Amino acid sequence: MAVILFLLAGLAEIGGGYLIWLWLREGKPFYWGLLGGLSLAMYGVIAAFQSFPSFGRVYAAYGGVFILLSILWGWGVDKKTPDTYDWIGAAICLVGVSVILWPRH
């Protein structure tokens, strides 16, 4: 369940940030920014459902998941193919996530 919550929270944050980016930087309508803000708020709500007891650890670990999801978003949505260093960096971050969370859970 933790992995699903991390993925949902990540999609809400990245998607929300992307909608705000499009509104402010690419001239999309205001409601795109509003939807982006709502999505960002949902990110906070979703992340709060994690079963891990420490806010700081959840958000620290989430940072690693966010990095991987951002690379995948860039690849799938922005059509920017990740290079070897992107994948190595994401793998290092996911190892960090595992070290932060799972020995304590």
C-alpha positions in Angstrom: 0.0 0.0 0.0 2.9 2.4 0.7 4.2 2.2 -2.8 0.7 2.9 -4.2 0.4 6.0 -2.0 3.8 7.2 -3.0 2.9 6.8 -6.7 -0.5 8.6 -6.3 1.0 11.4 -4.3 3.8 11.8 -6.9 1.4 12.0 -9.8 -0.7 14.5 -7.9 2.3 16.7 -7.2 3.9 16.4 -10.6 0.6 16.8 -12.4 -0.3 19.8 -10.3 3.0 21.4 -10.8 2.8 20.8 -14.5 -0.6 22.4 -14.8 0.6 25.5 -13.0 3.7 25.5 -15.2 1.5 25.4 -18.3 -0.7 28.2 -17.0 2.1 30.6 -16.0 4.7 29.8 -18.6 2.7 28.7 -21.7 -0.4 30.9 -21.4 -2.9 28.2 -20.6 -6.2 29.4 -19.0 -6.4 30.3 -15.3 -8.4 27.2 -14.5 -5.4 25.1 -15.4 -3.5 26.8 -12.6 -6.5 26.3 -10.3 -6.7 22.6 -11.1 -2.9 22.4 -10.6 -3.3 23.9 -7.1 -6.1 21.5 -6.2 -3.9 18.6 -7.4 -1.0 19.9 -5.3 -3.3 20.0 -2.3 -4.4 16.4 -3.0 -0.7 15.4 -2.9 -0.5 16.6 0.7 -3.7 14.7 1.6 -2.6 11.5 -0.1 0.8 11.5 1.5 -0.8 11.9 5.0 -2.3 8.4 4.6 1.1 6.8 4.7 1.4 4.3 7.6 4.9 5.4 8.5 4.8 7.4 11.8 7.3 10.1 11.0 6.4 13.1 8.7 10.0 13.9 8.0 10.9 10.4 6.9 7.9 10.0 4.7 8.6 13.3 2.9 12.4 12.6 2.7 11.7 9.2 1.2 9.0 10.7 -1.1 11.7 12.9 -2.5 13.4 9.9 -4.1 10.1 8.6 -5.5 9.4 12.1 -6.9 12.7 12.1 -8.7 12.0 8.9 -10.5 8.4 10.0 -11.3 9.7 13.3 -12.6 12.1 11.5 -15.0 9.3 9.3 -16.2 6.9 12.3 -16.6 9.5 14.1 -18.6 10.0 11.1 -20.8 6.3 10.4 -21.3 4.8 13.9 -21.4 7.6 16.2 -22.4 9.2 13.6 -24.7 12.7 14.1 -23.2 14.4 10.8 -23.2 16.3 10.1 -20.0 20.0 9.3 -20.3 22.1 6.9 -18.4 22.9 9.5 -15.7 19.2 10.1 -15.2 18.6 6.4 -14.6 21.6 6.0 -12.3 20.6 9.0 -10.3 17.0 7.7 -9.9 18.3 4.3 -8.9 20.5 5.9 -6.2 17.6 7.8 -4.9 15.4 4.7 -4.7 18.1 2.9 -2.7 18.0 5.9 -0.4 14.3 5.6 0.0 14.6 2.0 0.9 17.3 2.8 3.5 15.2 5.5 5.1 11.9 3.6 5.3 11.9 -0.1 5.2 14.3 -1.1 8.0 11.9 0.7 10.4 8.6 -0.4 9.1 
